[in-house]
């Protein structure tokens, strides 16, 4: 099944949280919080402003994003648990920083 969100909604796959703390303590599943980071799977076409012009979304499929703890609605698409959220609930896009090669 192919799923496309409508308007300013975004389909997000949660990124799994770390199972250990920085000190090496293993966190049991019962106390883990749901991650607030995810990968955008699909986006809607955007919304219309008051003049009727289509305003496209700032995120695209493949972006890694941070979103609010209680944001969105959980859905199951093709046997996978995903999250549908409005673009306004996305706090930011995580850019991957590529280290510069040092001059030889």
BAKETI-481193 format. One record per residue: residue number from 1; residue in one letter; x negated, y, z of N, C-alpha, C, O in turn. Coordinates in Angstrom, 3 decimals. Layout:
residues N
voro / vodo / n.X / n.Y / n.Z / ca.X / ca.Y / ca.Z / c.X / c.Y / c.Z / o.X / o.Y / o.Z
NUM / A / X / Y / Z / X / Y / Z / X / Y / Z / X / Y / Z
...
END
This chain:
residues 104
voro / vodo / n.X / n.Y / n.Z / ca.X / ca.Y / ca.Z / c.X / c.Y / c.Z / o.X / o.Y / o.Z
1 / X / -0.841 / -1.177 / 0.000 / 0.000 / 0.000 / 0.000 / -0.887 / 1.242 / 0.000 / -1.892 / 1.296 / 0.709
2 / X / -0.513 / 2.228 / -0.790 / -1.244 / 3.497 / -0.825 / -0.412 / 4.521 / -0.061 / 0.796 / 4.622 / -0.280
3 / X / -1.040 / 5.278 / 0.828 / -0.336 / 6.255 / 1.654 / -0.931 / 7.627 / 1.418 / -2.146 / 7.809 / 1.502
4 / X / -0.067 / 8.604 / 1.121 / -0.510 / 9.990 / 0.935 / 0.298 / 10.871 / 1.876 / 1.524 / 10.926 / 1.772
5 / X / -0.373 / 11.563 / 2.795 / 0.340 / 12.465 / 3.706 / 0.956 / 13.638 / 2.942 / 0.478 / 14.019 / 1.874
6 / X / 2.002 / 14.191 / 3.497 / 2.672 / 15.329 / 2.874 / 2.191 / 16.650 / 3.471 / 1.756 / 16.717 / 4.621
7 / X / 2.285 / 17.691 / 2.654 / 2.011 / 19.076 / 3.054 / 0.645 / 19.245 / 3.725 / -0.382 / 18.970 / 3.106
8 / X / 0.622 / 19.699 / 4.999 / -0.656 / 19.980 / 5.673 / -1.039 / 18.889 / 6.660 / -1.723 / 19.150 / 7.650
9 / X / -0.598 / 17.673 / 6.388 / -0.930 / 16.548 / 7.268 / -2.156 / 15.796 / 6.759 / -2.445 / 15.779 / 5.562
10 / X / -2.866 / 15.175 / 7.698 / -4.123 / 14.486 / 7.394 / -4.066 / 13.094 / 8.018 / -3.656 / 12.948 / 9.169
11 / X / -4.474 / 12.078 / 7.270 / -4.552 / 10.714 / 7.768 / -5.986 / 10.457 / 8.228 / -6.927 / 10.610 / 7.449
12 / X / -6.153 / 10.063 / 9.503 / -7.476 / 9.940 / 10.109 / -7.668 / 8.539 / 10.690 / -6.759 / 7.976 / 11.301
13 / X / -8.863 / 7.988 / 10.490 / -9.270 / 6.720 / 11.117 / -10.178 / 7.083 / 12.285 / -11.212 / 7.724 / 12.101
14 / X / -9.786 / 6.667 / 13.493 / -10.606 / 6.965 / 14.671 / -11.956 / 6.270 / 14.565 / -12.048 / 5.144 / 14.075
15 / X / -13.005 / 6.948 / 15.028 / -14.349 / 6.381 / 15.085 / -14.482 / 5.737 / 16.457 / -14.116 / 6.337 / 17.468
16 / X / -15.002 / 4.526 / 16.492 / -15.139 / 3.801 / 17.759 / -16.082 / 4.525 / 18.706 / -17.127 / 5.030 / 18.294
17 / X / -15.706 / 4.570 / 19.972 / -16.513 / 5.223 / 21.001 / -17.658 / 4.304 / 21.425 / -17.617 / 3.092 / 21.216
18 / X / -18.661 / 4.903 / 22.014 / -19.815 / 4.148 / 22.519 / -19.366 / 3.209 / 23.634 / -18.485 / 3.554 / 24.421
19 / X / -19.963 / 2.036 / 23.703 / -19.635 / 1.076 / 24.751 / -20.561 / 1.194 / 25.954 / -20.313 / 0.579 / 26.991
20 / X / -21.625 / 1.979 / 25.823 / -22.568 / 2.178 / 26.922 / -22.763 / 3.668 / 27.161 / -22.630 / 4.482 / 26.246
21 / X / -23.081 / 4.011 / 28.403 / -23.446 / 5.394 / 28.708 / -24.906 / 5.598 / 28.346 / -25.598 / 4.647 / 27.983
22 / X / -25.370 / 6.823 / 28.444 / -26.774 / 7.118 / 28.145 / -27.709 / 6.362 / 29.083 / -28.838 / 6.044 / 28.709
23 / X / -27.244 / 6.068 / 30.311 / -28.058 / 5.346 / 31.277 / -27.988 / 3.833 / 31.119 / -28.641 / 3.106 / 31.868
24 / X / -27.197 / 3.341 / 30.145 / -27.124 / 1.915 / 29.878 / -25.986 / 1.192 / 30.578 / -25.903 / -0.034 / 30.505
25 / X / -25.101 / 1.930 / 31.261 / -23.971 / 1.300 / 31.940 / -22.902 / 0.974 / 30.910 / -22.520 / 1.831 / 30.113
26 / X / -22.417 / -0.268 / 30.924 / -21.386 / -0.697 / 29.976 / -20.028 / -0.218 / 30.473 / -19.680 / -0.405 / 31.639
27 / X / -19.260 / 0.407 / 29.567 / -17.947 / 0.937 / 29.913 / -16.890 / -0.113 / 29.573 / -16.786 / -0.507 / 28.411
28 / X / -16.098 / -0.584 / 30.552 / -15.060 / -1.578 / 30.245 / -13.924 / -0.958 / 29.422 / -13.682 / 0.247 / 29.493
29 / X / -13.233 / -1.798 / 28.641 / -12.156 / -1.328 / 27.774 / -11.036 / -0.647 / 28.548 / -10.378 / 0.246 / 28.014
30 / X / -10.809 / -1.044 / 29.781 / -9.690 / -0.504 / 30.542 / -9.873 / 0.967 / 30.916 / -8.883 / 1.653 / 31.170
31 / X / -11.090 / 1.462 / 30.958 / -11.314 / 2.864 / 31.327 / -11.787 / 3.723 / 30.161 / -12.026 / 4.920 / 30.326
32 / X / -11.924 / 3.121 / 28.989 / -12.349 / 3.899 / 27.824 / -11.223 / 4.826 / 27.383 / -10.051 / 4.450 / 27.391
33 / X / -11.592 / 6.026 / 27.004 / -10.625 / 6.944 / 26.419 / -10.646 / 6.774 / 24.916 / -11.657 / 6.375 / 24.338
34 / X / -9.515 / 7.080 / 24.283 / -9.480 / 7.010 / 22.835 / -10.396 / 8.091 / 22.280 / -10.418 / 9.213 / 22.786
35 / X / -11.148 / 7.756 / 21.243 / -12.067 / 8.752 / 20.691 / -11.320 / 9.932 / 20.078 / -10.216 / 9.781 / 19.555
36 / X / -11.936 / 11.098 / 20.151 / -11.371 / 12.308 / 19.574 / -12.109 / 12.670 / 18.298 / -12.057 / 13.811 / 17.839
37 / X / -12.786 / 11.706 / 17.738 / -13.536 / 11.897 / 16.507 / -13.025 / 10.883 / 15.504 / -12.705 / 9.751 / 15.864
38 / X / -12.947 / 11.291 / 14.237 / -12.463 / 10.367 / 13.225 / -12.932 / 10.739 / 11.836 / -13.556 / 11.776 / 11.614
39 / X / -12.607 / 9.850 / 10.906 / -12.934 / 10.058 / 9.503 / -11.641 / 10.279 / 8.737 / -10.690 / 9.510 / 8.879
40 / X / -11.604 / 11.324 / 7.929 / -10.414 / 11.630 / 7.135 / -10.282 / 10.590 / 6.033 / -11.213 / 10.365 / 5.260
41 / X / -9.113 / 9.958 / 5.971 / -8.839 / 8.939 / 4.970 / -8.105 / 9.548 / 3.775 / -8.432 / 9.254 / 2.625
42 / X / -7.116 / 10.396 / 4.049 / -6.338 / 11.037 / 2.986 / -5.784 / 12.363 / 3.496 / -5.595 / 12.541 / 4.700
43 / X / -5.525 / 13.290 / 2.580 / -4.975 / 14.595 / 2.941 / -3.779 / 14.922 / 2.053 / -3.660 / 14.425 / 0.933
44 / X / -2.897 / 15.771 / 2.579 / -1.773 / 16.255 / 1.791 / -2.237 / 17.325 / 0.814 / -3.413 / 17.684 / 0.779
45 / X / -1.296 / 17.828 / 0.021 / -1.660 / 18.817 / -1.005 / -1.819 / 20.219 / -0.452 / -2.448 / 21.063 / -1.090
46 / X / -1.263 / 20.485 / 0.717 / -1.359 / 21.817 / 1.305 / 0.013 / 22.391 / 1.568 / 1.022 / 21.708 / 1.392
47 / X / 0.057 / 23.637 / 1.987 / 1.323 / 24.311 / 2.286 / 1.417 / 25.581 / 1.460 / 0.421 / 26.071 / 0.929
48 / X / 2.604 / 26.093 / 1.363 / 2.833 / 27.340 / 0.627 / 2.849 / 28.506 / 1.605 / 3.442 / 28.417 / 2.680
49 / X / 2.197 / 29.592 / 1.229 / 2.216 / 30.780 / 2.075 / 3.506 / 31.552 / 1.830 / 4.365 / 31.095 / 1.076
50 / X / 3.650 / 32.705 / 2.452 / 4.905 / 33.461 / 2.348 / 5.152 / 33.999 / 0.938 / 6.281 / 34.354 / 0.599
51 / X / 4.094 / 34.060 / 0.109 / 4.249 / 34.503 / -1.271 / 4.501 / 33.340 / -2.225 / 4.667 / 33.551 / -3.426
52 / X / 4.531 / 32.116 / -1.700 / 4.786 / 30.946 / -2.528 / 3.548 / 30.324 / -3.150 / 3.658 / 29.378 / -3.930
53 / X / 2.374 / 30.841 / -2.816 / 1.130 / 30.298 / -3.350 / 0.707 / 29.076 / -2.536 / 0.817 / 29.077 / -1.310
54 / X / 0.223 / 28.034 / -3.216 / -0.230 / 26.823 / -2.541 / -1.594 / 27.066 / -1.896 / -2.539 / 27.488 / -2.561
55 / X / -1.683 / 26.798 / -0.601 / -2.935 / 26.930 / 0.138 / -3.441 / 25.513 / 0.415 / -2.825 / 24.762 / 1.170
56 / X / -4.565 / 25.158 / -0.202 / -5.117 / 23.819 / -0.036 / -5.740 / 23.660 / 1.341 / -6.070 / 24.644 / 2.004
57 / X / -5.898 / 22.409 / 1.763 / -6.479 / 22.123 / 3.071 / -7.995 / 22.314 / 3.042 / -8.630 / 22.198 / 1.993
58 / X / -8.561 / 22.609 / 4.212 / -10.003 / 22.840 / 4.310 / -10.782 / 21.539 / 4.464 / -12.002 / 21.528 / 4.306
59 / X / -10.084 / 20.431 / 4.775 / -10.756 / 19.144 / 4.926 / -10.463 / 18.268 / 3.716 / -9.493 / 18.492 / 2.991
60 / X / -11.317 / 17.263 / 3.506 / -11.119 / 16.347 / 2.386 / -11.415 / 14.929 / 2.854 / -12.015 / 14.736 / 3.912
61 / X / -11.006 / 13.954 / 2.089 / -11.256 / 12.558 / 2.426 / -12.756 / 12.338 / 2.589 / -13.552 / 12.812 / 1.779
62 / X / -13.134 / 11.619 / 3.636 / -14.543 / 11.350 / 3.911 / -15.149 / 12.263 / 4.965 / -16.198 / 11.941 / 5.523
63 / X / -14.507 / 13.408 / 5.254 / -15.019 / 14.311 / 6.290 / -14.899 / 13.659 / 7.661 / -13.961 / 12.905 / 7.919
64 / X / -15.851 / 13.954 / 8.532 / -15.805 / 13.516 / 9.929 / -15.315 / 14.702 / 10.737 / -15.888 / 15.789 / 10.656
65 / X / -14.255 / 14.504 / 11.520 / -13.621 / 15.620 / 12.214 / -13.448 / 15.345 / 13.703 / -13.443 / 14.195 / 14.143
66 / X / -13.308 / 16.422 / 14.465 / -12.926 / 16.361 / 15.868 / -11.504 / 16.881 / 15.967 / -11.144 / 17.853 / 15.302
67 / X / -10.685 / 16.226 / 16.807 / -9.299 / 16.661 / 16.962 / -8.916 / 16.609 / 18.429 / -9.617 / 16.007 / 19.242
68 / X / -7.801 / 17.243 / 18.762 / -7.349 / 17.307 / 20.149 / -6.979 / 15.944 / 20.705 / -6.599 / 15.035 / 19.967
69 / X / -7.098 / 15.817 / 22.021 / -6.876 / 14.544 / 22.699 / -5.475 / 13.981 / 22.461 / -5.327 / 12.774 / 22.269
70 / X / -4.468 / 14.809 / 22.468 / -3.084 / 14.344 / 22.343 / -2.495 / 14.670 / 20.980 / -1.274 / 14.769 / 20.850
71 / X / -3.314 / 14.835 / 19.983 / -2.862 / 15.228 / 18.650 / -2.283 / 14.061 / 17.864 / -2.711 / 12.916 / 18.009
72 / X / -1.309 / 14.377 / 17.036 / -0.846 / 13.456 / 16.017 / 0.036 / 12.314 / 16.452 / 0.421 / 12.191 / 17.615
73 / X / 0.346 / 11.472 / 15.460 / 1.180 / 10.293 / 15.639 / 0.416 / 9.071 / 15.158 / -0.150 / 9.067 / 14.065
74 / X / 0.407 / 8.042 / 15.983 / -0.284 / 6.812 / 15.590 / 0.618 / 6.007 / 14.674 / 1.808 / 5.847 / 14.948
75 / X / 0.049 / 5.497 / 13.580 / 0.778 / 4.684 / 12.608 / -0.071 / 3.475 / 12.245 / -1.278 / 3.452 / 12.489
76 / X / 0.569 / 2.479 / 11.663 / -0.143 / 1.287 / 11.189 / 0.071 / 1.212 / 9.678 / 1.198 / 1.070 / 9.202
77 / X / -1.036 / 1.310 / 8.933 / -1.001 / 1.255 / 7.472 / -1.899 / 0.107 / 7.031 / -3.084 / 0.085 / 7.366
78 / X / -1.360 / -0.828 / 6.297 / -2.107 / -2.006 / 5.830 / -2.822 / -2.728 / 6.970 / -3.954 / -3.184 / 6.808
79 / X / -2.160 / -2.829 / 8.119 / -2.731 / -3.546 / 9.254 / -3.786 / -2.780 / 10.019 / -4.412 / -3.335 / 10.922
80 / X / -4.000 / -1.527 / 9.686 / -5.021 / -0.706 / 10.345 / -4.348 / 0.419 / 11.121 / -3.451 / 1.084 / 10.604
81 / X / -4.782 / 0.632 / 12.370 / -4.238 / 1.712 / 13.188 / -4.881 / 3.029 / 12.779 / -6.097 / 3.195 / 12.871
82 / X / -4.042 / 3.968 / 12.324 / -4.513 / 5.279 / 11.883 / -3.737 / 6.358 / 12.611 / -2.810 / 6.067 / 13.365
83 / X / -4.115 / 7.591 / 12.385 / -3.513 / 8.734 / 13.054 / -3.124 / 9.765 / 12.000 / -3.926 / 10.101 / 11.129
84 / X / -1.884 / 10.270 / 12.080 / -1.455 / 11.358 / 11.195 / -1.411 / 12.627 / 12.038 / -0.684 / 12.702 / 13.029
85 / X / -2.201 / 13.627 / 11.631 / -2.230 / 14.887 / 12.368 / -2.076 / 16.057 / 11.399 / -2.346 / 15.933 / 10.205
86 / X / -1.640 / 17.182 / 11.930 / -1.581 / 18.399 / 11.131 / -2.987 / 18.993 / 11.064 / -3.785 / 18.834 / 11.989
87 / X / -3.274 / 19.666 / 9.977 / -4.606 / 20.255 / 9.829 / -4.909 / 21.222 / 10.969 / -6.063 / 21.345 / 11.379
88 / X / -3.915 / 21.896 / 11.475 / -4.139 / 22.864 / 12.557 / -4.579 / 22.190 / 13.861 / -5.118 / 22.860 / 14.741
89 / X / -4.357 / 20.871 / 14.002 / -4.807 / 20.141 / 15.189 / -6.266 / 19.713 / 15.087 / -6.840 / 19.228 / 16.062
90 / X / -6.868 / 19.888 / 13.913 / -8.281 / 19.552 / 13.740 / -9.111 / 20.706 / 14.282 / -8.930 / 21.858 / 13.889
91 / X / -10.024 / 20.378 / 15.192 / -10.841 / 21.407 / 15.835 / -12.039 / 21.800 / 14.990 / -12.502 / 22.938 / 15.060
92 / X / -12.546 / 20.865 / 14.188 / -13.696 / 21.182 / 13.355 / -14.180 / 19.975 / 12.584 / -13.801 / 18.837 / 12.861
93 / X / -15.033 / 20.256 / 11.602 / -15.647 / 19.225 / 10.774 / -17.080 / 19.035 / 11.263 / -17.801 / 20.005 / 11.494
94 / X / -17.484 / 17.779 / 11.416 / -18.840 / 17.466 / 11.850 / -19.699 / 17.308 / 10.614 / -19.477 / 16.406 / 9.807
95 / X / -20.681 / 18.183 / 10.464 / -21.600 / 18.108 / 9.325 / -22.766 / 17.214 / 9.707 / -23.282 / 17.284 / 10.823
96 / X / -23.169 / 16.383 / 8.780 / -24.356 / 15.568 / 9.029 / -25.571 / 16.395 / 8.632 / -25.635 / 16.927 / 7.523
97 / X / -26.514 / 16.496 / 9.524 / -27.706 / 17.293 / 9.292 / -28.796 / 16.362 / 8.754 / -29.177 / 15.386 / 9.400
98 / X / -29.269 / 16.677 / 7.598 / -30.334 / 15.887 / 6.981 / -31.654 / 16.537 / 7.356 / -31.868 / 17.711 / 7.052
99 / X / -32.554 / 15.794 / 8.017 / -33.830 / 16.396 / 8.398 / -34.667 / 16.755 / 7.178 / -34.698 / 16.026 / 6.187
100 / X / -35.333 / 17.876 / 7.272 / -36.205 / 18.305 / 6.172 / -37.469 / 17.479 / 6.171 / -37.989 / 17.123 / 7.228
101 / X / -37.959 / 17.177 / 4.997 / -39.233 / 16.446 / 4.888 / -40.359 / 17.413 / 5.215 / -40.370 / 18.560 / 4.768
102 / X / -41.287 / 16.932 / 5.989 / -42.423 / 17.773 / 6.341 / -43.407 / 17.802 / 5.177 / -43.623 / 16.803 / 4.490
103 / X / -43.981 / 18.948 / 4.982 / -44.956 / 19.098 / 3.899 / -46.180 / 18.236 / 4.184 / -46.655 / 18.152 / 5.317
104 / X / -46.669 / 17.608 / 3.146 / -47.822 / 16.715 / 3.311 / -49.119 / 17.463 / 3.312 / -50.182 / 16.855 / 3.442
END
